[in-house]
């Protein structure tokens, strides 16, 4: 009886919308029209769902949805966008590597280091200009736990956490298109590599030493790195 109307509303949402609510992520490949259907479903969420248990995960509406909309505008008539989104967060046990011991100096007695790796978004799109676009976003957390014995003889444990983010974008150029160095250099925080092969590709990568503080900043960082790959062709 309880929450019956909200459960019925969820049953009527797009399947990927339901996956975001119940599984905190999804993996799917669709043309632009199907992603537009997901967007329409997501925009109905706030007006129908009030229970916190069924709230959309962070980054769904204010990062992933605008990014999908932006990329879908560049899909060709037969182009598709593949998305793997994992919004369960970095603290899921499966995302943490086993702790390892690291060297210490007195007065520290021992120390361990634990890495958690969260590749929360992967995208692959075939664009209307014939190029292929891949985007990968990974959050990384390093947790150091140091055990010390103070002058009073008491044992103290100090924990230090460092969060960073990697944004990697690769654009495979259309056949027969050669890369061209832009007149202005990329921002200092973005590294660019041109790779030759059967089809030349441009790889832009950035390592953010802190996580973006807002959804707008996160989206801006992703789009800035992605846009850089388009500056290397005429």
VEXFIVEX-191466 format. One record per residue (C-alpha): residue number from 1; residue in one letter; x, y, z. Coordinates in steps of 0.1 Angstrom, whole numbers, plus 2048, in hexadecimal, padded with zeros to 3 digits. Each point is the difference from the previous one (the first is absolute). Layout:
ATOM / NUM / a / X / Y / Z
...
// end
This chain:
ATOM / 1 / x / 800 / 800 / 800
ATOM / 2 / x / 81B / 819 / 809
ATOM / 3 / x / 811 / 812 / 7E4
ATOM / 4 / x / 7E9 / 7EF / 7E7
ATOM / 5 / x / 7FE / 81E / 7E9
ATOM / 6 / x / 825 / 806 / 7FF
ATOM / 7 / x / 807 / 7DB / 7F9
ATOM / 8 / x / 7E7 / 802 / 7E3
ATOM / 9 / x / 812 / 81F / 7F3
ATOM / 10 / x / 821 / 7EE / 801
ATOM / 11 / x / 7F1 / 7E3 / 7EC
ATOM / 12 / x / 7F7 / 819 / 7E5
ATOM / 13 / x / 822 / 80F / 7FD
ATOM / 14 / x / 819 / 7F9 / 7E5
ATOM / 15 / x / 813 / 7DF / 807
ATOM / 16 / x / 821 / 812 / 804
ATOM / 17 / x / 7EF / 819 / 818
ATOM / 18 / x / 7F5 / 7E3 / 815
ATOM / 19 / x / 823 / 7F2 / 7FF
ATOM / 20 / x / 80E / 821 / 80E
ATOM / 21 / x / 7E7 / 7FF / 81C
ATOM / 22 / x / 803 / 7DB / 80A
ATOM / 23 / x / 824 / 7F7 / 7F5
ATOM / 24 / x / 811 / 823 / 800
ATOM / 25 / x / 80C / 7FB / 7DC
ATOM / 26 / x / 7FC / 7F0 / 7DE
ATOM / 27 / x / 811 / 7F5 / 7E0
ATOM / 28 / x / 7EF / 805 / 7DF
ATOM / 29 / x / 805 / 809 / 7DB
ATOM / 30 / x / 7E5 / 815 / 7EF
ATOM / 31 / x / 7FA / 819 / 7E4
ATOM / 32 / x / 7F9 / 824 / 809
ATOM / 33 / x / 7DA / 7FB / 801
ATOM / 34 / x / 802 / 7E6 / 81B
ATOM / 35 / x / 816 / 817 / 816
ATOM / 36 / x / 7E7 / 81C / 7FB
ATOM / 37 / x / 7E5 / 7E8 / 80D
ATOM / 38 / x / 816 / 7FA / 81F
ATOM / 39 / x / 804 / 826 / 805
ATOM / 40 / x / 7DA / 805 / 7FE
ATOM / 41 / x / 7FB / 7E5 / 81A
ATOM / 42 / x / 81B / 80E / 818
ATOM / 43 / x / 7F0 / 823 / 7FE
ATOM / 44 / x / 7E0 / 7F0 / 80F
ATOM / 45 / x / 812 / 7F2 / 81E
ATOM / 46 / x / 7FF / 81E / 817
ATOM / 47 / x / 7DB / 805 / 7FD
ATOM / 48 / x / 7F6 / 7DC / 807
ATOM / 49 / x / 81A / 7F2 / 818
ATOM / 50 / x / 805 / 80D / 823
ATOM / 51 / x / 80E / 7E3 / 813
ATOM / 52 / x / 825 / 804 / 806
ATOM / 53 / x / 806 / 7DA / 7FA
ATOM / 54 / x / 7F6 / 805 / 7DC
ATOM / 55 / x / 812 / 821 / 7FA
ATOM / 56 / x / 816 / 802 / 7E1
ATOM / 57 / x / 826 / 7FC / 808
ATOM / 58 / x / 816 / 81F / 800
ATOM / 59 / x / 80E / 80A / 7DD
ATOM / 60 / x / 7E2 / 7F0 / 7EE
ATOM / 61 / x / 7EC / 81F / 7F8
ATOM / 62 / x / 81A / 81C / 802
ATOM / 63 / x / 81E / 7EF / 7F0
ATOM / 64 / x / 7F8 / 7E1 / 7EC
ATOM / 65 / x / 7DF / 80C / 7F1
ATOM / 66 / x / 80E / 821 / 7F2
ATOM / 67 / x / 81E / 7ED / 7F3
ATOM / 68 / x / 7EA / 7E6 / 7EE
ATOM / 69 / x / 7EB / 81C / 7F1
ATOM / 70 / x / 81F / 812 / 7F3
ATOM / 71 / x / 80F / 7E2 / 7F0
ATOM / 72 / x / 7DF / 7F4 / 7F0
ATOM / 73 / x / 7FE / 821 / 7ED
ATOM / 74 / x / 820 / 7F5 / 7ED
ATOM / 75 / x / 7F4 / 7DC / 7F8
ATOM / 76 / x / 7F9 / 7F8 / 7DC
ATOM / 77 / x / 7DF / 7F2 / 7F4
ATOM / 78 / x / 80D / 7DC / 806
ATOM / 79 / x / 818 / 80A / 81C
ATOM / 80 / x / 7FC / 7F0 / 823
ATOM / 81 / x / 80D / 809 / 822
ATOM / 82 / x / 80C / 7E5 / 818
ATOM / 83 / x / 800 / 80A / 825
ATOM / 84 / x / 80B / 7ED / 81F
ATOM / 85 / x / 7F8 / 814 / 820
ATOM / 86 / x / 808 / 7F3 / 823
ATOM / 87 / x / 7F3 / 819 / 81A
ATOM / 88 / x / 803 / 7EA / 81F
ATOM / 89 / x / 81C / 815 / 80C
ATOM / 90 / x / 825 / 7FA / 808
ATOM / 91 / x / 7FA / 7EF / 821
ATOM / 92 / x / 7F1 / 7E0 / 7F2
ATOM / 93 / x / 817 / 7E4 / 80D
ATOM / 94 / x / 805 / 7F2 / 7DD
ATOM / 95 / x / 811 / 820 / 7F6
ATOM / 96 / x / 81B / 7FF / 81B
ATOM / 97 / x / 821 / 7EE / 7FB
ATOM / 98 / x / 80F / 7ED / 81E
ATOM / 99 / x / 815 / 815 / 818
ATOM / 100 / x / 825 / 7FE / 7FC
ATOM / 101 / x / 81C / 809 / 819
ATOM / 102 / x / 816 / 81E / 7F8
ATOM / 103 / x / 822 / 80A / 80F
ATOM / 104 / x / 800 / 816 / 81F
ATOM / 105 / x / 819 / 813 / 815
ATOM / 106 / x / 7FF / 803 / 826
ATOM / 107 / x / 7EC / 80A / 813
ATOM / 108 / x / 7E7 / 7F0 / 7E8
ATOM / 109 / x / 7FD / 7DA / 807
ATOM / 110 / x / 7ED / 7F5 / 7E1
ATOM / 111 / x / 7EC / 80D / 7E3
ATOM / 112 / x / 7E9 / 7F2 / 7E6
ATOM / 113 / x / 7F3 / 80E / 7E0
ATOM / 114 / x / 7DF / 7F8 / 7EF
ATOM / 115 / x / 7F5 / 80A / 7DE
ATOM / 116 / x / 7DC / 802 / 7F4
ATOM / 117 / x / 7F9 / 804 / 7DB
ATOM / 118 / x / 7DE / 80B / 7F3
ATOM / 119 / x / 7FC / 801 / 7DA
ATOM / 120 / x / 7DD / 80F / 802
ATOM / 121 / x / 7FB / 80A / 7DC
ATOM / 122 / x / 809 / 7F1 / 7DE
ATOM / 123 / x / 7F2 / 80C / 7DF
ATOM / 124 / x / 806 / 7F7 / 7DC
ATOM / 125 / x / 7EF / 813 / 7E3
ATOM / 126 / x / 802 / 7FE / 7DA
ATOM / 127 / x / 7FC / 825 / 7F5
ATOM / 128 / x / 7F1 / 80E / 7E1
ATOM / 129 / x / 822 / 80B / 7F2
ATOM / 130 / x / 80C / 7DC / 800
ATOM / 131 / x / 816 / 802 / 81F
ATOM / 132 / x / 7FD / 7EB / 81F
ATOM / 133 / x / 800 / 80F / 823
ATOM / 134 / x / 809 / 7EE / 820
ATOM / 135 / x / 7FD / 810 / 823
ATOM / 136 / x / 80B / 7F0 / 820
ATOM / 137 / x / 7FD / 810 / 823
ATOM / 138 / x / 811 / 7F0 / 81E
ATOM / 139 / x / 800 / 80B / 824
ATOM / 140 / x / 81E / 7F4 / 815
ATOM / 141 / x / 803 / 800 / 826
ATOM / 142 / x / 820 / 7F9 / 813
ATOM / 143 / x / 7FB / 7F9 / 825
ATOM / 144 / x / 81F / 7FF / 816
ATOM / 145 / x / 7FE / 7F3 / 824
ATOM / 146 / x / 81F / 807 / 815
ATOM / 147 / x / 805 / 7F2 / 823
ATOM / 148 / x / 816 / 814 / 818
ATOM / 149 / x / 80B / 7FD / 824
ATOM / 150 / x / 800 / 822 / 811
ATOM / 151 / x / 818 / 80C / 81B
ATOM / 152 / x / 7E6 / 7F6 / 81A
ATOM / 153 / x / 801 / 7DD / 7F4
ATOM / 154 / x / 7DD / 801 / 7F1
ATOM / 155 / x / 7FA / 7F2 / 7DE
ATOM / 156 / x / 7F0 / 817 / 7E7
ATOM / 157 / x / 7F2 / 7F9 / 7DD
ATOM / 158 / x / 7FF / 81C / 7E6
ATOM / 159 / x / 7ED / 7FD / 7E0
ATOM / 160 / x / 805 / 815 / 7E1
ATOM / 161 / x / 7EA / 7FE / 7E1
ATOM / 162 / x / 809 / 80E / 7DD
ATOM / 163 / x / 7E6 / 802 / 7E4
ATOM / 164 / x / 809 / 805 / 7DC
ATOM / 165 / x / 7EE / 7FD / 7DF
ATOM / 166 / x / 80C / 7F4 / 7DD
ATOM / 167 / x / 7EE / 80C / 7E1
ATOM / 168 / x / 80A / 7EF / 7DF
ATOM / 169 / x / 7F1 / 808 / 7DE
ATOM / 170 / x / 80B / 7EF / 7E0
ATOM / 171 / x / 7F3 / 80A / 7DE
ATOM / 172 / x / 807 / 7E9 / 7E2
ATOM / 173 / x / 801 / 817 / 7E2
ATOM / 174 / x / 7EC / 7F9 / 7E1
ATOM / 175 / x / 812 / 7EB / 7E5
ATOM / 176 / x / 817 / 816 / 7EB
ATOM / 177 / x / 800 / 81C / 819
ATOM / 178 / x / 822 / 80B / 80E
ATOM / 179 / x / 805 / 811 / 821
ATOM / 180 / x / 80B / 825 / 801
ATOM / 181 / x / 811 / 812 / 81C
ATOM / 182 / x / 7EA / 81D / 80C
ATOM / 183 / x / 80E / 823 / 801
ATOM / 184 / x / 7FC / 802 / 826
ATOM / 185 / x / 80D / 7E7 / 819
ATOM / 186 / x / 7E7 / 7EC / 815
ATOM / 187 / x / 7FA / 80A / 825
ATOM / 188 / x / 81D / 7F7 / 816
ATOM / 189 / x / 7EB / 7E6 / 813
ATOM / 190 / x / 7F8 / 7EC / 7E0
ATOM / 191 / x / 81A / 7EA / 7EE
ATOM / 192 / x / 7FB / 7F7 / 7DB
ATOM / 193 / x / 80E / 7E3 / 7ED
ATOM / 194 / x / 7FD / 7F9 / 7DA
ATOM / 195 / x / 801 / 7DB / 7F7
ATOM / 196 / x / 806 / 7F4 / 7DD
ATOM / 197 / x / 7F1 / 7E0 / 7F2
ATOM / 198 / x / 7E6 / 7F4 / 7E7
ATOM / 199 / x / 7EC / 81D / 80E
ATOM / 200 / x / 811 / 81C / 812
ATOM / 201 / x / 7F3 / 808 / 822
ATOM / 202 / x / 803 / 81D / 819
ATOM / 203 / x / 802 / 7F8 / 825
ATOM / 204 / x / 7F9 / 81C / 819
ATOM / 205 / x / 805 / 7F8 / 825
ATOM / 206 / x / 7FE / 814 / 821
ATOM / 207 / x / 808 / 7F7 / 824
ATOM / 208 / x / 7ED / 815 / 818
ATOM / 209 / x / 811 / 802 / 822
ATOM / 210 / x / 7DE / 806 / 810
ATOM / 211 / x / 7DD / 7F6 / 7F7
ATOM / 212 / x / 7EB / 81B / 7F0
ATOM / 213 / x / 7EC / 812 / 81B
ATOM / 214 / x / 7DF / 803 / 7ED
ATOM / 215 / x / 7EE / 7EF / 7E4
ATOM / 216 / x / 805 / 81E / 7E9
ATOM / 217 / x / 826 / 7FE / 806
ATOM / 218 / x / 800 / 7DB / 7FA
ATOM / 219 / x / 7ED / 803 / 7DF
ATOM / 220 / x / 816 / 81D / 7F5
ATOM / 221 / x / 820 / 7EC / 806
ATOM / 222 / x / 7F3 / 7E3 / 7EC
ATOM / 223 / x / 7F4 / 815 / 7E3
ATOM / 224 / x / 821 / 814 / 800
ATOM / 225 / x / 815 / 7E0 / 7FC
ATOM / 226 / x / 7E8 / 7F2 / 7E6
ATOM / 227 / x / 801 / 820 / 7EC
ATOM / 228 / x / 826 / 800 / 7FF
ATOM / 229 / x / 800 / 7E1 / 7EA
ATOM / 230 / x / 7ED / 814 / 7E5
ATOM / 231 / x / 819 / 81C / 7FF
ATOM / 232 / x / 81A / 7E9 / 7F1
ATOM / 233 / x / 7EF / 7FD / 7DE
ATOM / 234 / x / 7F8 / 81A / 7E6
// end
